[in-house]
Amino acid sequence: MKIAISGLNATDNPAPALGVAKSLKGNELVGFSYDVNEPANYLDVFNKKYLMPFPTLGIEELIDRLKQIKPDLIIPCLDAELPLYIKYQDEFNKMGIKTFLPTLESFELRNKNKLAKLSDELNLNYPKTYEISSIKEITDLIRENKLEFPFMVKGNYYKAYKTTNIEEAIEHFYTISNEWGFPILLQKMVKGEEINLVGLGDGEGNLVGAVSIKKLTTTSLGKIWSGITIDNKKLLQTAKDFVKATNWKGPFELECMSDGEVVNMIEINPRFPAWVYFATEVGVNLPQMLVKLANGEKVEQNLDFEIGKMYVRFTDEVVVDFKEFINLMSKKEL
């Protein structure tokens, strides 16, 4: 089976493709890349790599490219491309290309600017969050004592920065808005440990697999560098409730903060996280389960994994011929 996976970045802000690909060894794997400099373009994890048109170019450019590549299944792993893949998944199916994605309605329910409403419906705590589109709104919220430092400055789809003063807040406002547009979200900080869950919904309200972890160390961007598997019944129940309420179809990640008693919802990512291979290594191969579900096969629920297993990310180097870089840039495939 020819499986296409996107998200080939593997720097200190890693994308999920490598973890997904390592979980699917034995299949014909192709990588969808948006930049010749993405490190996974030059690794042997994929049988072939392709440069793809940016999602902003629209569906026609994407369909033309997919007709050339002819994958059997696509697992999109980047937030920016998901709306396009979700909106046109019926078109891909007519082309003989399978996906396993939520509906657009379900996808939008977990947008950051709508997460407060969803959290209320699920009886979850959610930090006070303000939706803004101007610098003046930041200063007004601070002056009115509705927001105090430190707080988080977030994009609706991507990026989040902790800010400790007004200068940082303004800088982060412009950084995110210039790259991702509006709205910008200002969110109160909550104390506690960061706990995450990666899961897979079957589209019929059932959680078919999940693994929970606690982050031990992170990069400057908040990405996990080391973590440990945990047993947190509240987090697992939250995942079950989310999947049931939204009929979620496909992978997702819950990002939460917990002080030991209260679990605060922070974000719900609509894709596999970069640490998904951790779940595979502890016995819950979610990408393989997704492939089976996409092929119409039955999958037994798997929520069992060993507690206390540690995950450690590390850097590595690879040396390749510069011709590979030139070929990928000129031929748009490698």
Kinemage of the C-alpha trace (Angstrom):
@kinemage 1
@onewidth
@group {chain A} dominant
@subgroup {mainchain}
@vectorlist {calphas} color= white
{ca met a 1} P 0.000 0.000 0.000
{ca lys a 2} L 1.356 3.400 -1.013
{ca ile a 3} L 0.920 5.676 2.006
{ca ala a 4} L 1.691 9.407 1.783
{ca ile a 5} L 2.652 11.266 4.966
{ca ser a 6} L 3.226 15.015 5.302
{ca gly a 7} L 5.215 16.993 7.861
{ca leu a 8} L 8.868 16.198 7.163
{ca asn a 9} L 10.446 18.828 9.371
{ca ala a 10} L 12.733 17.351 12.041
{ca thr a 11} L 14.354 20.310 13.785
{ca asp a 12} L 13.708 21.595 17.331
{ca asn a 13} L 10.134 22.186 16.107
{ca pro a 14} L 9.541 18.706 14.692
{ca ala a 15} L 6.547 17.661 12.624
{ca pro a 16} L 4.876 14.242 12.966
{ca ala a 17} L 5.923 12.517 9.713
{ca leu a 18} L 8.981 10.692 11.038
{ca gly a 19} L 7.096 9.196 13.981
{ca val a 20} L 4.197 8.151 11.763
{ca ala a 21} L 6.541 6.658 9.163
{ca lys a 22} L 8.523 4.654 11.734
{ca ser a 23} L 5.212 3.247 12.973
{ca leu a 24} L 4.334 2.060 9.446
{ca lys a 25} L 7.482 0.175 8.477
{ca gly a 26} L 6.806 -2.445 5.842
{ca asn a 27} L 4.538 -0.247 3.745
{ca glu a 28} L 5.524 1.784 0.694
{ca leu a 29} L 5.918 5.219 2.250
{ca val a 30} L 6.171 8.528 0.430
{ca gly a 31} L 6.869 11.855 2.104
{ca phe a 32} L 5.007 15.053 1.207
{ca ser a 33} L 7.316 18.009 1.754
{ca tyr a 34} L 6.843 21.765 1.395
{ca asp a 35} L 10.502 22.733 1.666
{ca val a 36} L 13.684 21.172 0.247
{ca asn a 37} L 15.425 21.955 3.541
{ca glu a 38} L 13.196 19.701 5.652
{ca pro a 39} L 15.594 17.118 7.124
{ca ala a 40} L 13.432 14.032 6.560
{ca asn a 41} L 13.774 14.590 2.812
{ca tyr a 42} L 17.257 13.105 3.148
{ca leu a 43} L 16.505 10.122 5.379
{ca asp a 44} L 15.843 6.544 4.279
{ca val a 45} L 12.550 6.326 6.166
{ca phe a 46} L 10.601 7.095 2.984
{ca asn a 47} L 10.769 5.267 -0.335
{ca lys a 48} L 10.286 8.543 -2.156
{ca lys a 49} L 9.829 12.232 -1.317
{ca tyr a 50} L 7.786 14.813 -3.206
{ca leu a 51} L 7.610 18.579 -3.043
{ca met a 52} L 3.976 19.612 -2.717
{ca pro a 53} L 2.151 22.847 -3.613
{ca phe a 54} L 1.407 25.043 -0.606
{ca pro a 55} L -2.178 24.703 0.665
{ca thr a 56} L -2.768 28.397 -0.048
{ca leu a 57} L -2.569 27.604 -3.785
{ca gly a 58} L -5.879 25.752 -3.530
{ca ile a 59} L -7.390 22.423 -4.443
{ca glu a 60} L -6.665 22.376 -8.189
{ca glu a 61} L -2.889 22.510 -7.679
{ca leu a 62} L -3.122 19.761 -5.063
{ca ile a 63} L -5.283 17.471 -7.200
{ca asp a 64} L -2.934 17.858 -10.182
{ca arg a 65} L -0.012 16.851 -7.983
{ca leu a 66} L -1.865 13.886 -6.485
{ca lys a 67} L -2.722 12.606 -9.966
{ca gln a 68} L 1.012 12.453 -10.658
{ca ile a 69} L 1.903 10.677 -7.404
{ca lys a 70} L -1.148 8.379 -7.068
{ca pro a 71} L -1.012 7.450 -3.379
{ca asp a 72} L -3.477 4.929 -1.954
{ca leu a 73} L -3.802 6.713 1.396
{ca ile a 74} L -2.824 10.152 2.685
{ca ile a 75} L -2.108 10.918 6.339
{ca pro a 76} L -1.835 14.731 6.533
{ca cys a 77} L 0.050 15.824 9.661
{ca leu a 78} L 0.156 19.627 9.467
{ca asp a 79} L -2.472 22.017 10.818
{ca ala a 80} L -2.228 24.392 7.855
{ca glu a 81} L -3.097 21.737 5.253
{ca leu a 82} L -5.830 19.907 7.153
{ca pro a 83} L -8.758 22.211 6.233
{ca leu a 84} L -8.048 21.589 2.545
{ca tyr a 85} L -7.759 17.826 2.928
{ca ile a 86} L -10.876 17.667 5.116
{ca lys a 87} L -12.993 19.833 2.830
{ca tyr a 88} L -12.182 17.800 -0.282
{ca gln a 89} L -11.840 14.290 1.147
{ca asp a 90} L -14.812 13.098 -0.935
{ca glu a 91} L -13.004 14.288 -4.076
{ca phe a 92} L -9.907 12.343 -3.083
{ca asn a 93} L -12.026 9.259 -2.484
{ca lys a 94} L -13.390 9.503 -6.032
{ca met a 95} L -9.769 9.526 -7.212
{ca gly a 96} L -9.141 6.286 -5.336
{ca ile a 97} L -7.216 8.034 -2.558
{ca lys a 98} L -8.267 7.171 0.975
{ca thr a 99} L -8.142 9.446 4.012
{ca phe a 100} L -9.294 9.071 7.593
{ca leu a 101} L -10.265 12.548 8.691
{ca pro a 102} L -12.954 14.301 10.748
{ca thr a 103} L -15.770 16.308 9.223
{ca leu a 104} L -15.167 20.020 8.787
{ca glu a 105} L -17.779 20.693 11.482
{ca ser a 106} L -15.971 18.494 14.010
{ca phe a 107} L -12.633 20.003 13.031
{ca glu a 108} L -13.827 23.539 13.672
{ca leu a 109} L -15.312 22.653 17.076
{ca arg a 110} L -11.790 22.330 18.503
{ca asn a 111} L -10.455 25.584 17.028
{ca lys a 112} L -8.761 27.567 19.775
{ca asn a 113} L -11.312 30.367 19.570
{ca lys a 114} L -14.142 27.842 20.056
{ca leu a 115} L -12.500 25.578 22.596
{ca ala a 116} L -14.052 27.384 25.573
{ca lys a 117} L -17.531 26.405 24.382
{ca leu a 118} L -16.525 22.802 23.740
{ca ser a 119} L -14.834 22.605 27.132
{ca asp a 120} L -18.050 23.776 28.810
{ca glu a 121} L -20.012 21.073 27.013
{ca leu a 122} L -17.499 18.461 28.199
{ca asn a 123} L -17.458 19.870 31.765
{ca leu a 124} L -13.780 20.749 31.463
{ca asn a 125} L -11.821 23.643 32.896
{ca tyr a 126} L -10.510 26.059 30.284
{ca pro a 127} L -8.304 29.084 31.052
{ca lys a 128} L -9.875 32.475 30.409
{ca thr a 129} L -9.064 33.401 26.826
{ca tyr a 130} L -9.565 36.664 24.944
{ca glu a 131} L -9.850 36.921 21.171
{ca ile a 132} L -8.236 40.095 19.801
{ca ser a 133} L -7.130 41.698 16.560
{ca ser a 134} L -5.285 44.849 17.693
{ca ile a 135} L -2.520 46.000 20.031
{ca lys a 136} L -4.943 48.354 21.762
{ca glu a 137} L -6.983 45.400 22.964
{ca ile a 138} L -3.903 43.993 24.708
{ca thr a 139} L -3.247 47.223 26.586
{ca asp a 140} L -6.945 47.614 27.427
{ca leu a 141} L -7.133 44.134 28.949
{ca ile a 142} L -4.038 44.792 31.052
{ca arg a 143} L -5.219 48.243 32.163
{ca glu a 144} L -8.622 46.855 33.153
{ca asn a 145} L -6.915 44.109 35.194
{ca lys a 146} L -8.577 41.408 33.119
{ca leu a 147} L -5.190 39.974 32.214
{ca glu a 148} L -1.931 39.945 34.112
{ca phe a 149} L 1.576 38.758 33.288
{ca pro a 150} L 2.632 36.151 32.501
{ca phe a 151} L 0.081 35.058 29.904
{ca met a 152} L 0.089 33.207 26.593
{ca val a 153} L -0.125 34.807 23.150
{ca lys a 154} L -1.478 32.294 20.631
{ca gly a 155} L -2.435 31.976 17.000
{ca asn a 156} L -5.804 30.399 16.293
{ca tyr a 157} L -4.183 27.593 14.317
{ca tyr a 158} L -0.514 27.560 15.296
{ca lys a 159} L 2.169 29.081 17.521
{ca ala a 160} L 2.023 29.976 21.205
{ca tyr a 161} L 4.376 32.130 23.248
{ca lys a 162} L 4.643 32.846 26.949
{ca thr a 163} L 4.948 36.591 27.521
{ca thr a 164} L 6.112 38.408 30.659
{ca asn a 165} L 5.835 42.073 29.617
{ca ile a 166} L 4.048 44.334 27.152
{ca glu a 167} L 7.015 44.517 24.768
{ca glu a 168} L 7.045 40.733 24.413
{ca ala a 169} L 3.287 40.660 23.982
{ca ile a 170} L 3.448 43.144 21.097
{ca glu a 171} L 6.349 41.296 19.480
{ca his a 172} L 4.514 37.962 19.651
{ca phe a 173} L 1.319 39.610 18.372
{ca tyr a 174} L 3.093 40.734 15.204
{ca thr a 175} L 5.059 37.488 14.798
{ca ile a 176} L 1.931 35.343 14.832
{ca ser a 177} L -0.368 37.671 12.897
{ca asn a 178} L 2.186 38.209 10.115
{ca glu a 179} L 2.503 34.448 9.625
{ca trp a 180} L -0.935 33.098 10.490
{ca gly a 181} L -3.324 36.054 10.462
{ca phe a 182} L -6.136 36.730 12.926
{ca pro a 183} L -7.591 36.270 15.456
{ca ile a 184} L -4.873 36.384 18.099
{ca leu a 185} L -5.690 34.749 21.430
{ca leu a 186} L -4.526 35.915 24.854
{ca gln a 187} L -4.827 33.188 27.453
{ca lys a 188} L -4.329 33.242 31.201
{ca met a 189} L -1.549 31.005 32.499
{ca val a 190} L -2.487 28.007 34.609
{ca lys a 191} L -0.144 26.239 36.994
{ca gly a 192} L 0.684 22.570 36.998
{ca glu a 193} L 2.345 19.838 34.980
{ca glu a 194} L 1.789 19.511 31.254
{ca ile a 195} L 0.079 16.238 30.406
{ca asn a 196} L -0.791 15.125 26.890
{ca leu a 197} L -2.756 12.335 25.258
{ca val a 198} L -2.547 11.043 21.710
{ca gly a 199} L -5.655 9.240 20.548
{ca leu a 200} L -7.576 7.901 17.577
{ca gly a 201} L -11.324 8.162 17.024
{ca asp a 202} L -13.261 5.869 14.685
{ca gly a 203} L -15.798 8.466 13.523
{ca glu a 204} L -18.621 6.709 15.349
{ca gly a 205} L -17.984 8.097 18.812
{ca asn a 206} L -15.463 5.489 19.938
{ca leu a 207} L -11.902 5.982 21.176
{ca val a 208} L -10.007 3.061 19.628
{ca gly a 209} L -6.556 3.800 21.026
{ca ala a 210} L -4.739 6.256 23.292
{ca val a 211} L -1.550 6.856 25.285
{ca ser a 212} L -1.096 9.476 28.026
{ca ile a 213} L 2.193 11.136 28.954
{ca lys a 214} L 3.667 13.832 31.164
{ca lys a 215} L 6.233 16.177 29.644
{ca leu a 216} L 9.464 16.244 31.641
{ca thr a 217} L 11.560 18.644 29.549
{ca thr a 218} L 10.692 20.753 26.512
{ca thr a 219} L 12.374 22.912 23.888
{ca ser a 220} L 12.092 26.704 23.895
{ca leu a 221} L 9.029 26.250 21.674
{ca gly a 222} L 7.374 23.955 24.202
{ca lys a 223} L 7.962 20.773 22.197
{ca ile a 224} L 8.561 17.624 24.196
{ca trp a 225} L 12.195 16.602 24.653
{ca ser a 226} L 11.606 13.950 27.283
{ca gly a 227} L 8.464 12.516 28.800
{ca ile a 228} L 7.000 9.580 30.684
{ca thr a 229} L 3.870 7.478 30.263
{ca ile a 230} L 1.273 8.048 32.984
{ca asp a 231} L -2.057 6.707 34.165
{ca asn a 232} L -4.454 9.643 34.383
{ca lys a 233} L -8.071 8.508 34.409
{ca lys a 234} L -9.440 12.056 34.094
{ca leu a 235} L -7.376 12.661 30.952
{ca leu a 236} L -8.487 9.365 29.430
{ca gln a 237} L -12.138 10.103 30.223
{ca thr a 238} L -11.734 13.535 28.632
{ca ala a 239} L -10.509 11.861 25.444
{ca lys a 240} L -13.486 9.476 25.442
{ca asp a 241} L -15.913 12.351 26.008
{ca phe a 242} L -14.325 14.449 23.236
{ca val a 243} L -14.507 11.637 20.696
{ca lys a 244} L -18.107 10.817 21.634
{ca ala a 245} L -19.287 14.454 21.572
{ca thr a 246} L -17.721 15.220 18.198
{ca asn a 247} L -17.802 11.778 16.528
{ca trp a 248} L -14.131 12.477 15.905
{ca lys a 249} L -12.645 10.524 13.032
{ca gly a 250} L -8.862 10.278 12.908
{ca pro a 251} L -5.938 11.176 15.162
{ca phe a 252} L -5.857 13.936 17.770
{ca glu a 253} L -3.791 15.199 20.686
{ca leu a 254} L -5.062 16.671 23.942
{ca glu a 255} L -2.757 19.222 25.575
{ca cys a 256} L -3.641 19.853 29.219
{ca met a 257} L -2.260 21.257 32.455
{ca ser a 258} L -2.882 19.470 35.743
{ca asp a 259} L -2.129 20.363 39.365
{ca gly a 260} L -2.864 16.821 40.458
{ca glu a 261} L -6.599 17.270 40.917
{ca val a 262} L -7.868 19.680 38.264
{ca val a 263} L -7.216 19.105 34.560
{ca asn a 264} L -7.261 22.286 32.444
{ca met a 265} L -7.772 21.936 28.704
{ca ile a 266} L -5.237 23.969 26.734
{ca glu a 267} L -5.454 22.767 23.132
{ca ile a 268} L -6.802 19.954 20.979
{ca asn a 269} L -4.582 19.274 17.972
{ca pro a 270} L -6.387 17.597 15.044
{ca arg a 271} L -3.514 15.289 14.028
{ca phe a 272} L -0.800 13.017 15.317
{ca pro a 273} L 1.809 14.800 17.463
{ca ala a 274} L 5.536 14.541 16.718
{ca trp a 275} L 5.899 12.118 19.667
{ca val a 276} L 3.438 9.567 18.233
{ca tyr a 277} L 6.201 6.938 17.899
{ca phe a 278} L 6.391 6.905 21.703
{ca ala a 279} L 2.887 5.415 21.704
{ca thr a 280} L 3.934 2.819 19.135
{ca glu a 281} L 6.946 1.803 21.206
{ca val a 282} L 4.822 1.237 24.322
{ca gly a 283} L 2.383 -0.987 22.460
{ca val a 284} L -0.269 1.257 20.891
{ca asn a 285} L 0.480 1.690 17.186
{ca leu a 286} L -2.052 4.372 16.298
{ca pro a 287} L -0.856 5.009 12.700
{ca gln a 288} L -1.226 1.283 11.931
{ca met a 289} L -4.698 1.310 13.458
{ca leu a 290} L -5.583 4.309 11.273
{ca val a 291} L -4.476 2.459 8.138
{ca lys a 292} L -6.670 -0.510 9.031
{ca leu a 293} L -9.678 1.693 9.734
{ca ala a 294} L -9.160 3.583 6.462
{ca asn a 295} L -9.216 0.212 4.664
{ca gly a 296} L -12.516 -0.696 6.309
{ca glu a 297} L -11.003 -3.250 8.689
{ca lys a 298} L -12.150 -3.710 12.261
{ca val a 299} L -9.787 -2.596 15.006
{ca glu a 300} L -9.905 -3.713 18.618
{ca gln a 301} L -9.695 -0.960 21.208
{ca asn a 302} L -6.216 -0.639 22.707
{ca leu a 303} L -5.825 1.570 25.770
{ca asp a 304} L -3.232 -0.616 27.508
{ca phe a 305} L 0.361 0.520 27.769
{ca glu a 306} L 3.119 0.241 30.347
{ca ile a 307} L 3.282 3.091 32.844
{ca gly a 308} L 6.655 4.654 33.629
{ca lys a 309} L 8.244 4.275 30.196
{ca met a 310} L 10.442 7.252 29.306
{ca tyr a 311} L 10.738 8.995 25.941
{ca val a 312} L 13.888 10.912 25.003
{ca arg a 313} L 14.306 12.903 21.802
{ca phe a 314} L 17.824 13.489 20.474
{ca thr a 315} L 19.603 15.203 17.608
{ca asp a 316} L 21.417 13.334 14.873
{ca glu a 317} L 23.298 14.048 11.657
{ca val a 318} L 23.211 12.622 8.173
{ca val a 319} L 25.555 13.272 5.229
{ca val a 320} L 24.166 13.043 1.691
{ca asp a 321} L 25.257 14.016 -1.785
{ca phe a 322} L 24.354 17.605 -2.677
{ca lys a 323} L 22.889 16.201 -5.897
{ca glu a 324} L 19.932 15.021 -3.844
{ca phe a 325} L 19.175 18.596 -2.825
{ca ile a 326} L 19.483 19.772 -6.442
{ca asn a 327} L 17.318 16.929 -7.744
{ca leu a 328} L 14.584 17.596 -5.211
{ca met a 329} L 14.604 21.296 -6.013
{ca ser a 330} L 14.561 20.847 -9.785
{ca lys a 331} L 12.502 17.668 -10.265
{ca lys a 332} L 10.334 18.167 -7.163
{ca glu a 333} L 10.841 14.542 -6.176
{ca leu a 334} L 13.606 12.411 -4.751
